Amino acid sequence: MNLLEVVSDGFADVRAHAGRTALQTLGVVLGVASVVGTMGLMAGERAQSMKYWSETGGVLKMIVYPQPATVVRGTARQQASRGLTVDDVEAIRARIAGFELVEPSVRRRELVQTPRLAKTYTVSGVAPGYAELHELQIGRGRFITDEDVTTSASVCVLGDDRAREFFGTEDPIGKTIRLGDNSFRVAGVLRYREFYWSKADTYNALGWMNEVIIVPITAMQAREVGAGSRRVDEIGFRLASVEAHKDAAPALKRLLLARHGVEDYRIFDRKDRMEQMEQQGKVYDFTFLACGLISLIVGGIVVANILMASFTERMREVGVRKALGAKGWHIGVQFLVESAIVTGLGGAIGLVLGVGFVHAIAYLLDQVAVLTPTMIVAAMLSAGTVGLVFGFFPAIKAARLDPVVALRYE
Amino acid sequence: MSTPLIELADLWKTYDTGEVAVDALRGIDLVVERGDYLAIMGPSGSGKSTLMHIIGCLDSPTRGSYKLDGTEVSTYSSGKLAELRNRFIGFVFQSFNLLPRASLLRNVELPLLYGGVASVERNRRAMQMLDQVSLADRAKHRPSQLSGGQRQRAAIARALVTEPALLLADEPTGNLDQSTGNEVMDIFDALNGIGQTVILVTHDPNVAAHARRVVRIVDGKVATDQARAA
């Protein structure tokens, strides 16, 4: 007989048991929605941190800071080390390939005097590459130029907050501020930047960019005398490529250790950090995924429970149908139609619900809602698993059922 | 003389319960001609249910021969047995066994569906059968909306819709009161009157009294086989 007719009979049977089917579908919906939802949240979290990394210079950034050595009683050479210096910068530039940018910067607390206020702020002395390294964006005017560095020009660039603080609504470009004893002309103002990890978060992760006061590095060094003038407070690097990390990062460590004899510096390696985060992320992923899978199992149990509750009725029905001439495959198809409806419908609704959940959370936390093809595959897989376990196997069992046993079932 | 509808020869059925093998049927010989009206009687445990299952092609014998309409079917596969049930046998059960969530019409159509009859034809024949048992106006009703007698009539309509050679009824009045039971028995009598072969499986002598031939099964064997005066 016609397969189509058996299938349509299966549909009629599902209609007759609409309540039962609806409950089973609900079980699948819950399972799939939770898997899709957790995956979406995980992906969203990832996307947010990726966005942060790329807005602040990407994975290719490495920074070295000086830090007091932990060796209490070192050798003479260790004690002679004076932290990071301009010589380090030159040695790195000369000997290590693989860095696109090697940018030293110097910091000093200075009394800043403007017509409006007199207050002490940290002032940074940098070269032009600094802006590129940290993705600083110029709002008005210009950044420090090579010429500024060569001539140790008395110019400065202000973060947006600082510019507002010093000059209010006036245009700061061309105006002067006093840093310590010297006057500096404002050459540029940085664009206002912000990044919040979530909507509830009040911490602007890019806030420091709005609060900088930047001058040419040479202008800063000129203010020191003797050995102090060669000191740097930070060396920022940008790798030429991700592949360059493999050789350049260890080479940098070796070179610095050879030059200083002691670890009086700290290397902040974004790639390492990202790999660490990736590792942590995996732990979270597994935790989340476990939660999703548990929900899926709970959904499966709902399906199984309903299957069990209607077991007696089903057994008798199978017996009757077989007595009337139904073959194994007739019964099998009938069960499969039911589980296909439960799985398909449950999977589709679950996917929509899960996606909606992700969007709702993203909206509430002001994050990006991320939907990946993996999520759809996962939804299909989880619905398929439930369908297979609670649809396919019962279908085979029912198809093979001995009619005498099925008819006698009480 | 034409071939008998049913011919059982030295039929055995052994249930292997693990340690002990139980012989439910121990060499049954039975011939049922077309148009026969037979009652199979026997106490519980006598093997009459097992015999009914085998005659109804729901089960296969362990040993011996079962010829249905001249064809040896004792070795048939479950799929072929399903076809035989569909074509040759109409079942009427004690507890009616109508699908509770399907309308009477769909219940009666079901054997035709498994028999591969097209939808329009199915509908026509099922309605015709329901009409014959005076339930045409209840076609869209569910079994639960009907009385016991009506349900059993619907079940008879379902059993007969494929025009089977054999109507096999297992305690057909067991769940009915006396007068409703009598109505149902009258239907069987009438069917047999127009040539329908009927086998009743019962322990109720009042039911058996409708048959023209009574076979008693005791301990898995035919104890008596008596023709009754009409």
Chai-1 contact restraints between the chains, C-beta under 6 A:
chainA,res_idxA,chainB,res_idxB,connection_type,confidence,min_distance_angstrom,max_distance_angstrom,comment,restraint_id
A,M1,B,G116,contact,1.0,0.0,6.0,A-B,restraint_1
A,A16,B,R101,contact,1.0,0.0,6.0,A-B,restraint_2
A,A16,B,A102,contact,1.0,0.0,6.0,A-B,restraint_3
A,E317,B,L99,contact,1.0,0.0,6.0,A-B,restraint_4
A,V320,B,N97,contact,1.0,0.0,6.0,A-B,restraint_5
A,A323,B,F91,contact,1.0,0.0,6.0,A-B,restraint_6
A,L324,B,L110,contact,1.0,0.0,6.0,A-B,restraint_7
A,L324,B,P111,contact,1.0,0.0,6.0,A-B,restraint_8
A,G325,B,A82,contact,1.0,0.0,6.0,A-B,restraint_9
A,G325,B,R85,contact,1.0,0.0,6.0,A-B,restraint_10
A,G325,B,N86,contact,1.0,0.0,6.0,A-B,restraint_11
A,G325,B,P111,contact,1.0,0.0,6.0,A-B,restraint_12
A,G325,B,Y114,contact,1.0,0.0,6.0,A-B,restraint_13
A,A326,B,Y114,contact,1.0,0.0,6.0,A-B,restraint_14
A,K327,B,G79,contact,1.0,0.0,6.0,A-B,restraint_15
A,K327,B,A82,contact,1.0,0.0,6.0,A-B,restraint_16
A,P403,B,L58,contact,1.0,0.0,6.0,A-B,restraint_17
A,V404,B,H53,contact,1.0,0.0,6.0,A-B,restraint_18
A,V404,B,L58,contact,1.0,0.0,6.0,A-B,restraint_19
A,V404,B,D59,contact,1.0,0.0,6.0,A-B,restraint_20
